[in-house]
Amino acid sequence: MTKSKTFWLVLASLALVVGLTFWQANLEVRPAEVASGDLLYGEERTDGYFTIRDTNGRILDMTARVVYPGDEFIAEDNRHYRINRIEGDTAWTELLGVETLSGDSAQPVTAGGGARNLVAIYNTHSDESYTPTDGSDSIPAGGGIYKVGEVMAERLRSLGVQVEYDKRPHEPHDAEAYRRSRRTAVKMAQDAPAAILDIHRDGVPQASFYDARIAGEDVTRVRLVVGRQNANMGANLDFAKRLKAYLDEKYPGLVRGIFIGRGDYNQDISPRSVLVEVGTYTNGRDQAQRGGALFVEGLPPVLGIGTAASPQGPGPVGPGAPPSTRGDWRGVLWVIVALVAGGIAFLVISTGSWQGAMERLRRFTTREWGLGWPRPQRKRDDPRR
């Protein structure tokens, strides 16, 4: 094989690899993370919970989620912290700065139209329940979290948003639950929803940590969780920030904060995917239902969907609805570029030269589409005339 052919073969291989990589990243678990398991999916404690504090010892957050150095938290007051060490059940943080979540932050993430008027909801931990009203903190395949999800879905429908709520269970409640729920999330993503929500409740014992009275109702507060080990982390965090910005203005105090934790939480599947914790197991489910209903009111204006936000009606509803963010278009563009580059490289290799590749392409377009390419002019003394 000549050096020229070797060069083009390598180029074609690289183009194919790039295209497959970008395509695969949106649907499947990356092999290195599958092997390590805990890098993909966050664990939860069954023996207690973590208290997250600032350098002065002030409590910023409490969570039954396992936390690690490097995890971050945007508090209710928008101060952004990073966990730098863990001592027993206490996670100590350093202040990174203050997020500006106002003004443009609350503008629709799909401004300019094109978002499908659909929100997808599912529950990775389908057993999660609320002890005071459900009688247990865990009801396999029938947790109270389903009823919270139903109320959230109905509120969205009342706002003119289509909802796909997949209630398939993913028991047992263990480290593999996110692997099982991934199949559900991938299936729902095929319908091109504007956003995907995984609804949970927390596991801290203090009900008062989530109790609140907002808009004249006794509700539970919510926490947003974004995985920091997924290809869509930037887009998902931006989505969470915009939700918090809008809800901070409409229902101050409803959002406890945004936890940015080690893991994936299947959020690589969509650029607008977020895990939502609605209260904790010691809260009443009725409180959680009211808090969840207030929370989803932020979705239509932030996503730019629903009848209230879209007077001319919902956006495209077919599986071929156009990408609605720069992140969506970028992934499509990379695949197109890779396919074109791979096709050109294949033609060059098969014909042995650039001129041969162009001649074959000319013959194909002329035969299939009737497009006439000008033939190169030959000199009068060219023996091929």
LONU-625471 format. One record per residue (C-alpha): x, y negated, z negated. Coordinates in steps of 0.25 Angstrom, whole numbers, padded with zeros to 4 digits, always signed. Layout:
// LONU-625471
XYZ
...
END
This chain:
// LONU-625471
+0000+0000+0000
+0005-0014+0004
+0008-0025-0006
-0004-0033+0000
-0014-0021-0002
-0009-0019-0016
-0011-0033-0020
-0025-0034-0015
-0028-0020-0021
-0024-0026-0035
-0032-0039-0032
-0044-0031-0029
-0042-0022-0042
-0041-0034-0050
-0053-0041-0044
-0061-0028-0047
-0057-0027-0061
-0060-0042-0064
-0074-0040-0058
-0077-0027-0066
-0072-0034-0079
-0081-0046-0078
-0093-0037-0074
-0090-0027-0085
-0088-0037-0096
-0103-0041-0095
-0108-0027-0097
-0099-0017-0104
-0091-0016-0116
-0076-0019-0114
-0068-0006-0116
-0058-0012-0126
-0069-0017-0134
-0077-0004-0133
-0065+0004-0139
-0063-0006-0151
-0078-0006-0154
-0078-0016-0165
-0072-0027-0155
-0085-0026-0148
-0095-0026-0158
-0096-0033-0172
-0098-0024-0184
-0107-0027-0196
-0105-0024-0211
-0113-0015-0219
-0105-0017-0232
-0107-0032-0233
-0105-0045-0225
-0095-0056-0222
-0095-0070-0227
-0089-0080-0218
-0083-0092-0225
-0075-0105-0221
-0062-0109-0227
-0069-0115-0239
-0077-0102-0242
-0090-0108-0237
-0099-0097-0232
-0101-0098-0217
-0108-0085-0213
-0111-0071-0218
-0112-0059-0209
-0113-0044-0210
-0105-0044-0197
-0091-0040-0198
-0082-0052-0195
-0068-0053-0191
-0057-0063-0191
-0059-0071-0178
-0074-0071-0179
-0080-0085-0179
-0093-0092-0184
-0100-0104-0180
-0107-0108-0193
-0121-0115-0194
-0114-0129-0194
-0106-0125-0181
-0093-0124-0188
-0085-0113-0181
-0076-0104-0189
-0067-0092-0187
-0065-0080-0196
-0050-0079-0200
-0050-0069-0211
-0059-0060-0218
-0057-0057-0233
-0067-0046-0238
-0081-0050-0235
-0077-0065-0232
-0073-0070-0218
-0065-0083-0219
-0065-0093-0207
-0058-0105-0201
-0066-0117-0195
-0063-0118-0180
-0072-0130-0178
-0086-0135-0176
-0095-0131-0164
-0103-0142-0158
-0116-0135-0155
-0125-0146-0151
-0129-0153-0138
-0124-0146-0126
-0122-0133-0135
-0137-0131-0135
-0139-0133-0120
-0144-0120-0112
-0133-0110-0110
-0140-0108-0096
-0142-0122-0092
-0145-0123-0077
-0154-0111-0077
-0152-0097-0073
-0154-0090-0086
-0164-0079-0086
-0176-0082-0096
-0173-0069-0104
-0166-0066-0118
-0162-0052-0122
-0163-0047-0136
-0158-0034-0142
-0153-0029-0156
-0140-0022-0157
-0144-0018-0172
-0158-0014-0170
-0159-0009-0184
-0157-0023-0191
-0168-0027-0200
-0172-0036-0211
-0174-0029-0225
-0184-0038-0232
-0194-0036-0220
-0190-0024-0213
-0187-0016-0226
-0173-0012-0221
-0161-0019-0215
-0160-0008-0204
-0171-0001-0197
-0165+0007-0185
-0171+0005-0172
-0181-0004-0178
-0175-0015-0186
-0182-0028-0189
-0172-0035-0180
-0181-0031-0169
-0192-0039-0174
-0183-0051-0175
-0179-0049-0161
-0194-0048-0157
-0197-0061-0163
-0186-0068-0156
-0190-0062-0143
-0204-0067-0145
-0200-0081-0148
-0191-0081-0135
-0203-0076-0127
-0212-0087-0133
-0201-0097-0128
-0202-0092-0114
-0190-0082-0114
-0190-0068-0109
-0185-0058-0119
-0179-0044-0117
-0178-0038-0131
-0172-0024-0131
-0175-0017-0144
-0167-0004-0141
-0160+0000-0154
-0145+0002-0156
-0144+0010-0169
-0136+0013-0177
-0132+0000-0182
-0117+0002-0181
-0105-0003-0173
-0110+0004-0160
-0123-0004-0160
-0118-0015-0151
-0113-0004-0141
-0127+0002-0141
-0134-0012-0140
-0124-0016-0128
-0132-0007-0119
-0145-0015-0123
-0138-0028-0121
-0132-0024-0107
-0146-0020-0102
-0152-0033-0107
-0141-0041-0100
-0145-0035-0087
-0157-0043-0087
-0149-0056-0088
-0155-0062-0101
-0151-0077-0104
-0146-0071-0118
-0145-0058-0126
-0148-0058-0141
-0144-0047-0150
-0152-0049-0163
-0147-0045-0177
-0148-0048-0191
-0136-0050-0201
-0132-0041-0213
-0129-0051-0224
-0138-0049-0236
-0140-0063-0239
-0154-0067-0233
-0152-0081-0237
-0140-0082-0228
-0150-0082-0216
-0162-0088-0223
-0167-0101-0217
-0179-0110-0215
-0179-0115-0201
-0191-0122-0194
-0200-0120-0206
-0197-0105-0206
-0190-0095-0215
-0180-0089-0205
-0167-0082-0204
-0155-0088-0198
-0147-0082-0186
-0133-0080-0183
-0127-0079-0169
-0116-0069-0166
-0107-0069-0154
-0096-0059-0151
-0082-0065-0149
-0077-0053-0141
-0086-0053-0128
-0084-0059-0115
-0096-0068-0117
-0092-0074-0130
-0090-0088-0126
-0104-0088-0119
-0111-0081-0130
-0105-0090-0140
-0109-0102-0132
-0123-0097-0132
-0123-0095-0147
-0118-0109-0149
-0129-0115-0140
-0140-0107-0148
-0135-0112-0161
-0134-0126-0156
-0149-0126-0151
-0154-0119-0164
-0146-0128-0173
-0154-0139-0168
-0167-0133-0167
-0166-0124-0180
-0155-0128-0188
-0149-0117-0197
-0155-0106-0189
-0142-0101-0183
-0132-0098-0194
-0120-0098-0185
-0113-0090-0174
-0104-0079-0177
-0093-0075-0167
-0089-0061-0170
-0079-0051-0166
-0087-0042-0156
-0095-0042-0143
-0109-0040-0148
-0112-0036-0133
-0112-0051-0130
-0103-0049-0118
-0115-0045-0111
-0121-0059-0110
-0116-0073-0111
-0128-0077-0119
-0128-0065-0129
-0128-0067-0145
-0131-0059-0157
-0141-0065-0166
-0142-0062-0181
-0155-0066-0187
-0155-0066-0202
-0150-0054-0210
-0156-0041-0216
-0161-0048-0229
-0169-0058-0222
-0184-0056-0218
-0186-0052-0204
-0197-0062-0203
-0186-0073-0206
-0177-0067-0195
-0188-0067-0185
-0191-0081-0187
-0176-0085-0187
-0174-0077-0174
-0186-0084-0167
-0180-0097-0170
-0167-0093-0165
-0172-0088-0151
-0178-0102-0149
-0164-0107-0146
-0163-0097-0134
-0172-0103-0123
-0166-0117-0124
-0151-0112-0125
-0153-0102-0114
-0161-0112-0105
-0172-0101-0104
-0187-0100-0108
-0199-0108-0104
-0196-0119-0113
-0182-0121-0108
-0185-0118-0094
-0198-0125-0089
-0197-0119-0075
-0198-0105-0081
-0188-0094-0084
-0175-0092-0076
-0172-0080-0067
-0177-0067-0073
-0172-0056-0064
-0159-0048-0067
-0152-0057-0056
-0154-0070-0064
-0142-0078-0062
-0131-0080-0072
-0134-0091-0081
-0121-0095-0087
-0107-0098-0082
-0102-0085-0089
-0112-0077-0081
-0108-0084-0068
-0093-0082-0071
-0095-0067-0073
-0102-0066-0060
-0092-0074-0053
-0080-0066-0057
-0087-0053-0052
-0089-0059-0039
-0075-0064-0038
-0070-0051-0041
-0078-0044-0031
-0075-0053-0020
-0060-0052-0023
-0061-0037-0024
-0068-0036-0011
-0058-0045-0004
-0046-0037-0009
-0053-0024-0005
-0054-0030+0010
-0039-0034+0010
-0035-0021+0005
-0043-0013+0014
-0040-0021+0027
-0025-0023+0023
-0025-0038+0025
-0033-0051+0022
-0036-0053+0036
-0042-0039+0037
-0050-0041+0025
-0056-0054+0031
-0059-0047+0044
-0067-0036+0037
-0075-0046+0029
-0078-0054+0042
-0083-0041+0049
-0091-0038+0037
-0098-0051+0036
-0100-0052+0051
-0107-0038+0051
-0115-0039+0039
-0119-0054+0038
-0116-0059+0052
-0106-0069+0047
-0096-0072+0058
-0082-0075+0053
-0073-0082+0064
-0062-0072+0069
-0048-0077+0068
-0043-0083+0081
-0032-0075+0089
-0022-0081+0097
-0023-0079+0112
-0011-0070+0113
-0017-0061+0102
-0016-0047+0108
-0028-0043+0100
-0037-0052+0108
END
